[in-house]
């Protein structure tokens, strides 16, 4: 009997709160802009160039330098994807 009372009186372990999930709606396929056929080989080459630069980075500073040029890669990839 004492054991049951002790268990009932013991504080329950706290469960961590659920992480908040962003509620932004994803655009569906009908709302997404249509892309014209581009050059997948050029896009692949640009992504491989980025991967090579990151792999060759010898320090955190080198990695940051590569990532600082990410907008340039995105612009080039978008151009290649649009044809």
N, C-alpha and C positions, 0 to 999 in steps of 0.2 A: 504494500500500500504506500509506504514512504517513497519507494522508487518511482511509482506512478505520479505522486504529487511533485516530486523533485523534477521529473521530466516535463510535467505540465507547467511548472513555474520557471523552468529554464528559458532564457531568451532564445528566440529562434534566430538561426544564422541569417544575416542580411544577404539578400541577393543583389548583385549589382544592377543598376538601372539599365534598361534596354537602350542601346545606342540609337540616336535619332537618325532617321532615314530621310534624306532630302525628298521633298515632295514635288520637285520640278517635273513637269510632264515631258516625256520623251516625244519628239515629233514622230508621227507614224509615217509609214512609207509614202502615203499619198501627199503629205505635207512637205516631205523632204525635196530639196531642189534636185532636178534631174541633171545628171552629169553626162556630158557627151563622151563618147569613146575616146580615151586618151591613149597614152603610150605606156602600157604596163611594164615594159622592159626598162624605160627611163625611170619610172617610179621605183622599181626594184633596185636599180643601180644607185639611186640617191639614198635609199634606205640602207643599202649595204655600205655606202660611203660613210654614212653617219655611224653605223655599227663599228666599222673599222677605226674611225677616229676615236670612238669611245674605248674600244679595246686597246688602242695604242696609247691612251692617256696613262702617263706614268705616275701622276700624282693627282690629288684632289683638285689642285689648281688647274691642271690640264683638263680634267673632266668638266670643271666649271666653264672653262674657255669654250669647250666644244658645245656645251649646253647653252651658252650665251649666243651661239650662232644658230640655235634651233629655229628661230623665226625665218632665217634665210632658207634653211632646209624645207620648212613648211611651204614657203612661197614657191620654191622650185618644184616641189612635189605637186602643188596645186596646178602649176603651169603644165607640168608633164601629164597630169591626170586629165586636164581639159583638152589636151591635144595640141 
